[in-house]
Amino acid sequence: METKEFTKTMAGLSNGFLHLFIDLLIIVMIVLSAIGFSYPDLMVLSIIGFCVLTMVWVLHIIGFVMIQPNMSIVLTWFGVYSGTIKQNGFFWINPFYGKKKLSLRALNMDVEPIKVNDKNGNPIMIGLVLVWKIRDTYKACFEIDSTNSPGMGNVSLKSYEHFVKVQSDAALRKVAGMYAYDHTDQTNEEITLRSGGEEINDKLEEELTERLAIAGIQVGEARINYLAYAAEIASVMLRRQQAEAIIAAREKIVEGAVSMVELALNKLQEKNVVNLDDEKKATMVSNLLVVLCADEAASPVINTGTLY
């Protein structure tokens, strides 16, 4: 979006210390005009001079401003935008300019977790932490409504927090609806909110940048800092995850048991320890699988006689 902001450069004549010296001269002239009150011939002229100089002094002293680092002043001339001063220092500005001090410093926001539906329709809780600052002073002052009234005053970044929070909630809902919370099966390779990592954060940052651009706000960083199933389905999903973990563990156990049984049979046959027919091999395989795949330690019965 095109910006109308432009930076106004302060000339040497706007130096605050120069105008402070002029201010002192005006005070001296006011004192001299006050001394003229004691002379009847000069009283009327002295009173007029005193009043005029006093008005000039009051208007002149209003024009002093001090701009700290990462601060700016937005100028308006009877309702018309006249530029933004971003120079640091002590300046004198025409007192008839409308002035708004606007901070360009960064601010962070911890957006409380909100309940949304993921791609699969599951209710989840998701929150984010956001770092942002004002980049375009024109948009920040004139494109959205701030809490400050027109005229001179400090526009705090906190006056934009409501706007940023509402847009952050909207961006969270949109991004959360684009992805599933987690994989529904082990073979699914789609990106999820849990596994997406930086890609999900980049998508969230992109969405926030687009939404906050209208207010001249720059997103420094956006990261998901809280992610969980909603309370009403958390216990069910926990049982599903536990079941998936048990199944995966069982697969590994069975795979390892079969390998060990195969190794045992091959070693027995290779070293001619004992000759086993198919029936005995089947019995041995069954017994070994029971021992290796059991949840509890086996209690073997030692046979000291024959196998028959």
N, C-alpha and C positions, 0 to 999 in steps of 0.2 A: 504494500500500500504506500503510495507516494506521500511524502511528508512535506509540511509547510514550514517546518522549523528552520530557522537560520540563526547563526551566531552573531551577535552584535559585539564588535570590538570597541573597547573603551580607549578613546584618544588621551593624549597627555593632558589636555585641558580638563579632563574629568578626574584627575588625580585628587583624592580626598584631602591630602595634606595641603595642596595648593588652595583649595577652597576653604580649608580650615583657617589658613592665614587670611583669606579674604573675609571670612566670618569675624575674625578678630578686628580687622580694620573697620568693619561695619559697627562693631560694638564700641570702638573708640569714637566713631562719628556720632553714635547715639549719645554717648557721654558728653561730647562737646555740644551737641544740640540741647541737651538738658541744662548745661551750664548757661546757655543763652536765655533761659527763663528769667534770670536775674536782671536782664537788661530790658527795660520797657520797650525800647525801639525795636528790639529783635525778638520780642516774645512771640508774636504771631508766626513769624517765619520759623522760629525755633520749634514751636508746637507742631507746625506742619511737617518740618523736617524730622522731628522726633517720631511722629506717627508713621510717616512713610518709611523711615529707616527701620523702625521696629517691625513693621509688616514684612519688609524685605528680609530682615534677619530671621524672622520666624519661618518664612517660606524657604529661605536658603538652608536653614539648619535641618529641615525635613528631608532634604535631598541626600543626606549622608547615608551610605550603606556599606556594610562589610560583608564580603563573600568568602566563606571558609572553603577549604578543599572539598571537592565533590559536592558542592552546593551550586545552585544557579538562581538567577532572577529572571522571571518572564515579564516583559514589558508590554503594556498596552497604552495606546494614545487615544483616549476618549473612545474606547471600545474596539480599536483596531490593533491587531497584533503587530508589535514593532521589533521583535527579536528577543533572543535569549542571551543573557550574559553568563558566561561560564568561567571568566577570568577570576582568579583569586586576588583579593586585596581590598584596599580601602578606597572607595570611589564616591563621587558626587554625581547624582542623576537628577535631571529635571524633576522637580517635585510634582509636576502635573502628570507625569507618567503613572499609570497604574502598575503596581509591582506585586509580584507573587514570588516568594522564596520557595524553591522546590529542591528537595534533597535528591542527589543522584547516587546515594549510597545504597549498598545492597541490604536486603532484608530477607530473613528466612521465615517460613511458615510451616508449621506442622499441622497438616490437614487431618482431622480426626477420622478414624475408620468409618466408612459408610457401607450400608448394605446394598449390594447390587446383584444382578444375575449374570453369570458367566455365559459363554457361548452355548453351553448345554442346558441352560436354564437353572442351574444350581445356585441357590442364594449363598453369597460369600461376603465376607467383610474385608474391605481393602482401604488402605490409607497411604498417604504420600508425604514426603518432605520436599519443600520447594524453596529455591533461592532465586530471588528476583530483584530487579531494580528498574528505575525509570530511565529509559533511553531517549525517548522523543518527548521533549517538554511541551510542545504544541499540542500533541494528541492527549497528553496527560492532563492538561489544563482545560482544553476546549472540546475534546471528543467525547468525554464522559463527564458525568456530574460528580463533583467532589463535595465534601462537606463544608468547604470554606466559602465564604461570601466574596464577591468581587472586591478588589482593592488590595492594599498592602497587607500581607500576612504570610505566615509560614504554612505551607501545605505539607503536612506530615505524610510520610509514606503509609502510615496506619490508616489514613483516610481512604486508601485504595484497597484495604484488606478485604472488605466485604465483596468488592468486585472480583478480586483475585480468588477468593474462597469459592464463590459461586461458579466461576469458570473452571476451577480445579475439580469441583465435584462433577461438573458436566463432562470434563475430559476423562476423569476416572471411570465414569459410567460407560462412556463410549469405548474406551480401550478394554475394559473388563469384559464387555459384551462381544469383543472380537476374538477372544481366546477362551479356551477351556481352562478350568482351574488346574487340572492335572490329567495325565494320560489315563484313559479308561482301560487300556491293555498295554502289555509290554512291547508290542510290535508297532504301536502308533508312534510316528516320528514327528508329528505336528508340534509346533512351539506352543507351550502352555504358559500360564502366568507363573507357575512355580519354576519351570525349567528355562523360561525365556531369558531371564537375566538382563543383560545390557540391551538386548534387542527390544524387550518390553519397555524398559526405561527410556530408550531412544524414541520409541513410538509415542510414549506419554509426553516426553519433552517436545516433540514435534507438534502434537495436538495442542499443548498448552501455549506454545509460541504462536500458533495460528490464532488462537482464541484471544490472547492478551495483546496482540499487535495493535488492535483498535485503540488501546489505552496507552500506547507507546511504552509498554512494559517489556523488558528483555528477560527471558528465562535463563538464569545461570546454570541451574541444575534441577532436575526433577527425578526423584527416586521413590519407588514403592518401599515403604518401611513397615507395612503391616499387611499380612495376607493370611486368611483363615476361612474355613467354612463357617457359615452362620450357625448359631447355637442349635437351631431346630433340626439340622441334619448332621451336625458335627459327630455325634456318637455313631450314627449309621455309617458315615464315610470312614470313621476310624476303624470300624469292624471290617469294612471292605478292604481297607489298606492292610489290616492285619491278615485277612484271608489271602490277599495277593502275596504278602510276604511269606506266609506259611507254605503256599503252593510253590513259590519260587524256591524256598529252602528244601521242600520235599523233592523237587525235581533234581536239585544238586545232590541230595543224599542218595536218591535212587541211581543217578548217573554214576556216582562214585562207588556205590555198592556193586553195581553190575560190573564195573571195571575191576574191582577187587576180586569178585567171584571168578571172572574170566582169567585173571592172573593166577589165582590159586589152582584152578583146574589145569591150566597150561603148565604150571610148575610141577604139579603132581605127575602129569603125563610125561613131561620132559625128563624128569629124574627117576621115573619108574618106581615111585614110592609105593603106589598101589594101583591095581588095575580096577577100574570102575566101569560097570556097564551103564547103559542109558538110565536104567531105573535108579541106580545108586547115585549117578550124577544129578538126576532130578531131585532126589532127596537132599543131597548135599547143597545144591543151589538154593532149595527152599529154606533149609536151616540157616545158611549163611545170610540170605536176604532178610530173614526174620531178625537175626542178631544185629545186622548192620543198619537196618531201617527202623528198628524199634526206638520209641521215645525214651524207654528206660533201659538200664543196663540188664543184659541177659544173665540168667542163672543157669549155666549149662549143667547137664547131668553126664557125668563121666561113666562111660561103659568100659568096664575092665574085662569083659568077656569077648565074645565074637560079635560080629555085625549081624548075625542071624539069631 
